[in-house]
Amino acid sequence: MKNLKTVFAAFREMHRLEKRLIPTAVTVALVTAVMPFVNIWFTSKIIDLLDGGARNEITHHPCKLYK
């Protein structure tokens, strides 16, 4: 319990010295945590667009498959 009080005291002191430090650290941590998911989401959107374009081309131009 004493260690937890020390941690909170340290955070209070950091906040007193620099008001933007803790919110900036939390924001950076959140953005860093979300970045891999954004990468996966964009990749899936690109694959969906490519797949939709390929299906669209097959539907409209079936003769192009044999060239």
N, C-alpha and C positions, 0 to 999 in steps of 0.2 A: 504494500500500500504506500510505503514511503517513496518507492521508486516512481510510482504513478504521480504522486504529488510533485516530485522533482521534475518530471516531464512536463506537467502542466505549468509549473513555475517557469521552466525554460521557454515554453511557448508564449507565455504572457510577456516575458522579457523580450523575446524576439519581436512580438507584436508592438511592444512599447517603443522599441528602437526603430523598427521599419514596418510601417502599417501595411505595406503591399506584399510583404514577403510570403506570408502564409497563403493568402488567396492566389498568388501567382504560382506557388508550389503545387497547390491543389489543382489549379487549371492545367498546368503542365502535365501532372500525373494523369488527369482524365483524358487529355488529348493523346498522350502516349499510349494509354490503355485502349483507346478506340481506334487508333490508326490501323492495326491489322484487320479489323472488321471492315473498315472502309475499303481497304485494298481488296478483300474478298468480295465485297458487294460490287465494286466497279468491275472486277474481273467477270463476275457472273452476268452483269449487264452487257459487257462486250460480247461474251459468248452468246447470250440471248439474241443480240443484234445480228451477229454473224450467222447464227442458226436460222433466224427469221429471214435473212436475206437469201440464204441458200435454199430454204424451202420455197420462198417466193419465186426465185429464179427457176426452180424445178417445175413449179406449178404453171408458170407462164411460158416457159421455153423448154419443153421436154426434148426437143431435137438437139439442144446444146449438150446434152449428156453424152451423145455418141460422137461428138467431134473431137 
